[in-house]
Amino acid sequence: MFKDGDIMLGGIFSFHSSWRNRRDSYMDKPLPLQCTSLNFRGIQYAQAMLFAVEEINNSTDLLPGISLGYRIYDSCGSIAKSVRVALAFANGNEVVSQPSEVPCTRPAQVQAIMGESSSSPCMAMATAIGPFHIPMISHFATCACLSDKSKYPSFLRTIPSDYYQSRALAQLVKHFGWTWVGAMRTNDDYGNNGMATFTETAQQLGICLEYSVSFFRTDPPDKIQKIIDIIKASTSKVIIAFLSHKDLNVILLRLSHHNLTGYQWVGSESWIFDSQTATVDKDHILDGAIGLSIPEAHVSGMREFMLDVRPLNVSSNEMFTAYYETVFSCKFKQSKSSSRNQKECTGREDLTEVQNSFTDMSLMPIFNNVYKGVYAAAHALHFILSCNKTCNTKVQLDPFTILQHIRTIQFKTKEGEEVYFNENGDPAAKYEIINWKPRENDVVEFVTVGLYDASLPENKQLHLQNESITWTQNSQQVPVSVCSEKCLPGTRKVLQKGMPVCCYDCIICAEGDISNITDSVTCVRCHPEFWSNERRDACVKKEAEFLSYEEMMGALLTAASLFGTCITAVVAFIFFRYRKTPIVRANNSELSFLLLFSLTLCFLCSLTFIGRPSDLSCMLRHTAFGITFVLCISCVLGKTIVVLMAFRATLPGSNMMKWFGPAQQKLTVLGFTLIQVMICILWLTISPPFPFKNFKDFKDKIILECALGSALGFWSVLGYIGLLAILCFILAFLARKLPDNFNEAKFITFSMLIFCAVWITFIPAYVSSPGKFSVAVEIFAILSSSFGLLFCIFIPKCYIILLKPERNTKKYIMGKGALK
């Protein structure tokens, strides 16, 4: 197709989609390719270019007084033929062979080239003409590799790069929770590069590919059969199809033979809004498909122009004549292939009355891309020629200058759409999300259900209307395609050996760990004061455990403490009531009352161990216990010494009682007690006991206890008590053979045996008892030893005072009389 003009533009489109294979002998010059399979789309792209050229030529605002011409060639979809045409455009020669005497190098006959539709031919052409800096503007080549200006310096396009489409498809898949998908791609630069970007992005988003297969429409049947077998054996229910519409049409026929329905297809812009593909899909394999398309566009006047395809308008071009016959299913008289059974073409047929793939304008966004490419070249020329009302025709046009101006051009079409190119020669990346909705009479409606805008922040790029989407098999539920079901809160993912990261097992979190999100990779340890609940999806506050008054054990120990206090008070009352009797006056009654007082304190100090520990209670419980017990043992020790001295003093010439009278006894008690007071003061000064939360003994409980602060201080207090108790026991043991009527030394010996036995067994029991039980053991030891002292020393005396008053005489106590 050609038309002369002041400035020429080139066009390369696939008017045919295939060619006849041939075997070259390499002995003769190969014959030109024989193109087959008329391609309506290629002719429509050429028509869009013609419309733009005619509109510019009729405009008084753009390139006034300058006419644009064009030379458009058919590439048949062949890379070799595309490069041949591009080189012819570059050196000024026609595609047809020229006599050898004609020079091969001339100025370029076109100032810019429109086309091609596919990425692989564009890559070859852009490589060939790149050194000549002839602008090449594609309307449908989307391979991200073409953005590399070091390899393709003169290439530009009016369709977004697959870099954005692949990433958008990955985000779309992630949005619907599909983490286990299959992938098919065309085995060319478009499919391979697009799928490589998708795979990289998918891995970053946690999406796994169960399989990824490639094929080309000319592949043998056995290779296509292998692909079908892979799909059959797969477990994924979503197929990502990065295919050209020509390749998809081929495999659809094979898929229909195997009834492979029920798969959710996700498509690229090449086929997702192609009505021819929808016509081929007679078995509804692609129903519910979703994918990206170029935003819907409208160019006023283009549809009417493209539908006007009478042969008179195409200069009796043979190809358009054949095209006309195909569209209207008729034959011209002069046609070599005319048949008697076929109706005759009149040349006045109206295409608006025909419904076929050519009259379908669903590819208007792509036609608009061709239209914008022509206008981009025209606006650059308008600026270079300094056009106002007229243009400066004396300017020598240079392809490099034109290329530089096209790269920086920015204008609006008559429909208000803004056109510009970024530093890579790409337009802004915006897509509509298309959903295939099956209607009556096997008609498929392409419904826009969302938008994708790469210029927005990443979290706002994808916008979908989920409720309006129809899925495969006309379902309203989003399909599920995962290798493993989601791990619920309370579990974590553990990868299956030898499988992709999307295949995993769900393991329940360990005790004390939780996961409160779905598909958690790890479980998080709860804060020490918290513990995991049964579902392991939340941390709940641990129960604080301490020996309290409300619980049974605390109440019993409290009752025992108060009971001991009361008994001690009763004994003190009895002793006070009978304070003038011999049995009370014997062995220093003041020490007896001091001992009863200290026993009362011993019983009461056990109460400081019950209740929530505080700074005051922690310091008080051990120091009060230590001081009161030393006071108690000191009194017992004083009484033991008095017994010894009293009976030794009866020996002739003995004056021992003079050196150990009441004053000395009190000083002894005071001295022993002051030593313990000093130990406690040092303990409280250096490292006092303090409240402590014990998280180690129990996993699900917090033990509130008193830390010792200084262990040396604690064991010094106990050791001093033990030392006095042993000393007291030894002295009482020495007095065991004194007169038997009332030998208090025997009762003291027995009480010290109980005291020592209790505290010796206390040590291992205290160390091994967990939590509040260690406190209970210490209280039990205090009460047991206190009761032991009370019962062994005072109960026998009370028995005599209350029940055997006849024995309450000095003579009986001294062992000089006997009762009958």
Phi, psi and omega in degrees: 000133182209158173202131180285155178194174178294322177233133185256139172245145178257154176219136178230113181225157179268093176286341173235153184258354182205183180207162180281130176290146179220161178248114180276137179272346184062017175256333181232165178294129181300144177284158177299153179297142174261105184283144179226174176058086179303132184249104180302323184299316180300321179293322178295321177299317178297320178298321178297321178293317179299320179299316180296318180297314180297321181294320178293318180296331180270359182270145176259355181263327183249122182050056179297134179079000179247131178256135175267136172246175182210154171226116185240130182239156177268125179263348183060013183077009182269131178295318182298315181290326177298316179294321179300315180294317181299318179293325177296320176297322185289319186261001175088359179272155173284166179291325180291156184294142179248155175302149187295337181282348178284131181298144184278336184253121176221168172300147181304136182275349176233148181267344177199154182240131174260129178125183349270183183275329185258157185287317184298311175300323179296319179298317180293316181293316182296326176294320183289318185260358179304315179298339180270354177060028176279122181300135177232119185243113180263150180256348188212004179273114191249000184304131181296336181296335182287353177279352180283103185286343176289332179263325185231072187293334185255010183268133173225166179207157180252014176237142183298155178289150177294346176304318180281322181295317180297318179293322179295320178297319178297318178294325178295316178297317180295323182301323183267006175077020179273108182250359184223097188229161171256163183219139174232142181215153173288136183277066173212186184296325179299307184287316185292314180290320179296318180289329178296317179293320178298316182297317180297314180293320180299319179297321178295331182267004178081026179256136181246144176260119176291322176208156175216111185241152179232150174201165177233153187299340180266006180294152179293157183300326183293329177290319178295324178296323177298321179296318179297320178296323178296317180297318180299320184278352185281161177252348179285149183247006180237134180240122175271117185249097175265072188236152167283157183295332179293316180290322179295321179299325180292313184284336178299321180298322180285323179296323180295329178294333182258005178053045181273077177253174178089003177264141177271117182265136175240119191245158174273174185293345184294328184230348191294335179238030181265117183291332178296319178297320178296326178291321180294327184282073183283339181264010174059037177292325184265006180304134180083004180301151180224144181184189185255142176222162175293140182305144181302141183223159177220129176238111184298132178091343184290319182299313180297321179296316184288332180280350179268088187240032179297144183302332180297335182273355184237023172058039177056035178293130184299318182296318180289332175296314177297321179297317180299316180297323180292318183295316186261002179053051178218175180225140173279154182301319183285354182291136181291333185259019182294146182235148181295329184279350183261143181290155184271137177282135179261342185086358180243017178297148181254116183290340179292343180266002183251139176245102176210187186294337180284325181285346179286125183255027181294339179267022179304325175302324179284320175301322178296326177296319176298314181302315181292326178297317178296317181292327177298317177295320181295319179293323176296317178296320179301320180287319182295320182276005178052047184285138170229264169273333175226168180247151178277101184280354182275350180292129178279115182285136180232124182306324181296318178296318179298318180299315180299321181286325178295321181299326184257004183290148176209120183207172176242139177286174180294342178271359178091007180279132181275135183238128174198167180236143176277188184296341179263006180079019181251151174277176175296141184269105175225137182225151167260146177262118187256140177236132178278115178247115179289136177242186180291158177062036177058030178264138178249130178256130177270108186252131176281121183241005180179178181223154174225125181231109184289347181281346181274165174304152189303323182281356180240006184290322185258126178229122186232150172250084188301325186291343182261008183270135172256129184261183182303146183058032175060031181275153176257358179262138179295126179298154178251127179219089181224151175282322177226145178295157181300140174277119183289162174305140185101354179230168176225159182273135173234120186297142174280136185298130176078008182245162177297168185294343180279351180254118188206167173251155180257117183251133179294138179298148178291165178300135181088352177249152178221161165222123183251016176232159177284143179060042178287138180277327181227160172260142183260135179287134178290155174301147183309332181274001180236165180216153182288145175280183184296325181279352180061028180245004178203150176265127178249148183296133179293150175286126178279121184248129172204164181285107184251165179288337186283330183280163186300312183295318178296320180294319179295317180293322177297316179298319179295320179296314180292324177297315178297322178296316180295316179300318179297319179296319179297316179298316179299322179295316179300315181295322179291322181295322183248038186291341182265000180281156183302321186291332177278321184287333180297145174060044170061092181296333179296320176295325179296314179293323177294323177295318178297322178296316181293325177295321177300317178295323178298314178298317184287328183294339178294336179292337180289345179276349183259140181107171181296128180297141175223171180303316182292313182294325180294318179287328185282320190297315183282321180289318178297317178299314183295316184289317182294323180288323176295320176300317181295311182294325179297320177295316178297318179298319177298318179295323180295318179295321179299317180299314180299313184293324183297316183280333177286333182289344180283348179288148182299134176080007182269132176233037185292323183295340178292328181271353179224061178276188181304321181295316179295324179297318180293320180294324178298313178299315181296318181297311179300321182290321181298325177300316178294323178298318179296318178300316181294322179296316177299318179299312182292333181281315186281306183206087185283159173298152182210156178296141186217138176262114183266113180260356190271320188294322180232139181286322188254013180224153171254121178268114176272114183218175178259118174286145186290340186076275175252113178296327178298321178297317181296312183286337174292318178299311179295321181296321179293320176298316180296322180297315178295321181295319179294318178299317179296319180296319181295315180295319178294324179295324179293334183265014187290339184262013177287172184312145193268344185302316174210087180260097182296335181299326179295317180292323177294319178301314181296319180294324178290326175299314178298315182300311182294319179298319180298312186281337173290317178287340180296321188301305179293325180294322181292317183293323186270348183278132181271147168058228185291343180290331176294323177294318180297322178297318180293319178296317180298320179295319179297313182293319181297312181293325179292314177297323179300314179295317182297311184289319186287325185267320190255330183297317177302323179291320178296324178301315180291317183297317187268321188253334181233062183297338181294340179271353183276061179230154181295322181298317181292319182297323180281356177078022182258001180219157179229146179269144179270000000 
